[in-house]
Amino acid sequence: MIGSLARRGAWADAACGALALARARLRRGRTRDALAAIDEGRAYATSAGDEATLVDLAILAGEAWVDLARLDEADSVLGAAMTAARALDDADRVAAAALALARTAYWRGAYADADAILAGAPESAGVRVRRSLLASRVALGLGDLNRAMSVLSAIPAPLVATETATTRERTGGVRRR
């Protein structure tokens, strides 16, 4: 389907399709396949001149690199994504890039850096639950159990209900521990 859109010159639609495919593959744990779809989407978005989709693809690529424990690559890609999102003046994309960058710092064991990144990121409804989950983990890394529990308790139940099943499972798993 995506290839047929590209053959017709519908570059923006092909880029969006490749982004959706990459997200689905990453969610299913097929990280290398997700990176291949991201590369394909990057070519389509470049042809379309779609800066916003390029930023989304870069953020997703950074998340994929983190999943593969390739933290240097993730830092590089996510730093560029953060800069591009700021240039677009897009608070939601800045927040998504900051969340992914904080996740990279978390996996490095740089909990104070992750905490600072999260604190400096703009609020965004699109990543609110994921941000709270990471903030709780960072607080645990910093040895602050009270803050970790407070952050989790502050997530409104209706917001959790609107998230994906995976996020709900993560939230429940963190609260049970």
C-alpha positions as CSV (number, residue, x, y, z in Angstrom):
1,M,0.0,0.0,0.0
2,I,2.7,2.5,1.0
3,G,4.7,1.6,-2.1
4,S,1.7,2.3,-4.4
5,L,1.3,5.7,-2.8
6,A,4.9,6.5,-3.4
7,R,4.7,5.3,-7.0
8,R,1.8,7.8,-7.5
9,G,3.9,10.6,-6.1
10,A,1.7,10.9,-3.0
11,W,4.8,11.4,-0.9
12,A,3.1,12.9,2.2
13,D,0.6,10.0,2.4
14,A,3.4,7.4,1.9
15,A,5.4,9.1,4.7
16,C,2.4,8.9,7.0
17,G,1.8,5.3,6.1
18,A,5.5,4.4,6.7
19,L,5.3,6.2,10.1
20,A,2.2,4.3,11.1
21,L,3.9,1.0,10.0
22,A,7.1,1.8,11.9
23,R,5.1,2.6,15.1
24,A,3.2,-0.7,14.8
25,R,6.4,-2.6,14.3
26,L,8.1,-1.0,17.2
27,R,5.1,-1.6,19.5
28,R,5.2,-5.3,18.5
29,G,9.0,-5.5,19.3
30,R,10.1,-5.7,15.7
31,T,12.7,-2.9,16.1
32,R,14.9,-3.6,13.1
33,D,11.8,-3.8,10.8
34,A,10.6,-0.5,12.4
35,L,14.0,1.1,11.5
36,A,13.6,0.0,7.9
37,A,10.1,1.5,7.7
38,I,11.5,4.7,9.3
39,D,14.3,4.9,6.6
40,E,11.6,4.5,3.9
41,G,9.4,7.1,5.5
42,R,12.3,9.5,5.8
43,A,12.8,9.3,2.0
44,Y,9.1,9.9,1.4
45,A,8.8,12.8,3.9
46,T,11.9,14.4,2.4
47,S,10.3,14.2,-1.1
48,A,7.1,15.7,0.3
49,G,9.0,18.5,2.2
50,D,7.1,17.4,5.3
51,E,9.2,18.7,8.2
52,A,6.8,17.6,10.9
53,T,6.7,14.0,9.8
54,L,10.5,14.0,9.6
55,V,10.6,15.0,13.2
56,D,8.1,12.3,14.1
57,L,10.3,9.7,12.3
58,A,13.4,10.9,14.0
59,I,11.7,10.6,17.4
60,L,10.6,7.1,16.6
61,A,14.1,6.2,15.3
62,G,15.5,7.4,18.6
63,E,13.0,5.3,20.5
64,A,14.0,2.3,18.4
65,W,17.7,2.9,19.1
66,V,17.0,2.9,22.8
67,D,15.1,-0.4,22.5
68,L,18.2,-1.8,20.8
69,A,20.4,-0.4,23.6
70,R,22.2,1.8,21.1
71,L,22.1,4.9,23.3
72,D,24.7,6.9,21.5
73,E,22.7,6.7,18.2
74,A,19.6,7.5,20.2
75,D,21.1,10.6,21.7
76,S,22.3,11.8,18.3
77,V,19.0,11.3,16.6
78,L,16.9,12.7,19.4
79,G,19.1,15.7,19.9
80,A,18.5,16.6,16.2
81,A,14.7,15.8,16.6
82,M,14.5,18.2,19.6
83,T,16.3,21.0,17.7
84,A,14.0,20.5,14.7
85,A,10.8,20.4,16.8
86,R,11.9,23.6,18.5
87,A,12.5,25.2,15.1
88,L,9.0,24.2,14.1
89,D,7.7,25.7,17.4
90,D,5.8,22.5,18.0
91,A,5.3,21.9,21.8
92,D,3.9,18.4,21.3
93,R,6.9,17.2,19.3
94,V,9.3,18.9,21.7
95,A,7.6,17.1,24.5
96,A,7.8,13.7,22.7
97,A,11.5,14.3,21.8
98,A,12.3,15.3,25.4
99,L,10.5,12.2,26.7
100,A,12.5,9.9,24.4
101,L,15.8,11.8,25.3
102,A,15.0,11.4,29.1
103,R,14.4,7.7,28.5
104,T,17.9,7.5,27.0
105,A,19.4,9.2,30.0
106,Y,17.4,6.9,32.3
107,W,18.8,3.8,30.6
108,R,22.3,5.3,30.9
109,G,21.7,5.5,34.7
110,A,21.9,9.3,34.5
111,Y,18.8,9.8,36.6
112,A,19.5,13.5,37.4
113,D,19.9,14.3,33.7
114,A,16.6,12.4,32.9
115,D,14.9,14.4,35.7
116,A,16.2,17.7,34.4
117,I,15.1,16.9,30.8
118,L,11.6,16.0,32.0
119,A,11.4,19.1,34.1
120,G,12.3,21.3,31.2
121,A,10.0,19.7,28.7
122,P,6.6,21.3,27.9
123,E,3.4,19.7,29.0
124,S,1.7,17.6,26.3
125,A,-1.5,15.6,26.6
126,G,-0.2,13.2,24.0
127,V,2.6,11.9,26.2
128,R,1.3,12.7,29.7
129,V,0.9,9.1,31.0
130,R,4.2,8.0,29.5
131,R,5.9,11.0,30.9
132,S,4.5,10.3,34.4
133,L,5.6,6.7,34.2
134,L,9.1,7.7,33.3
135,A,9.2,10.4,35.9
136,S,8.2,7.8,38.5
137,R,11.0,5.5,37.4
138,V,13.5,8.4,37.5
139,A,12.4,9.3,41.0
140,L,13.0,5.7,42.0
141,G,16.5,5.9,40.4
142,L,17.1,9.0,42.5
143,G,16.0,7.1,45.6
144,D,12.8,9.2,46.1
145,L,10.1,6.6,46.7
146,N,7.6,9.2,47.9
147,R,7.8,11.3,44.7
148,A,7.6,8.2,42.6
149,M,4.4,7.2,44.2
150,S,3.0,10.7,44.1
151,V,3.7,11.0,40.4
152,L,1.8,7.7,39.8
153,S,-1.1,8.6,42.0
154,A,-1.5,11.9,40.2
155,I,-2.3,10.2,36.9
156,P,-6.1,10.7,36.4
157,A,-7.9,7.4,35.9
158,P,-9.9,8.7,32.9
159,L,-6.6,9.6,31.2
160,V,-5.2,6.2,31.8
161,A,-8.5,4.7,30.4
162,T,-7.9,6.5,27.1
163,E,-4.3,5.2,26.7
164,T,-3.4,2.0,24.9
165,A,-3.7,-1.4,26.5
166,T,0.1,-1.5,26.7
167,T,0.3,1.7,28.7
168,R,-2.5,0.6,31.0
169,E,-0.6,-2.6,31.7
170,R,2.6,-0.7,32.4
171,T,0.7,1.7,34.8
172,G,-0.8,-1.3,36.6
173,G,2.5,-3.1,36.8
174,V,4.3,-0.1,38.2
175,R,1.6,0.5,40.8
176,R,1.6,-3.1,41.9
177,R,5.3,-3.2,42.6
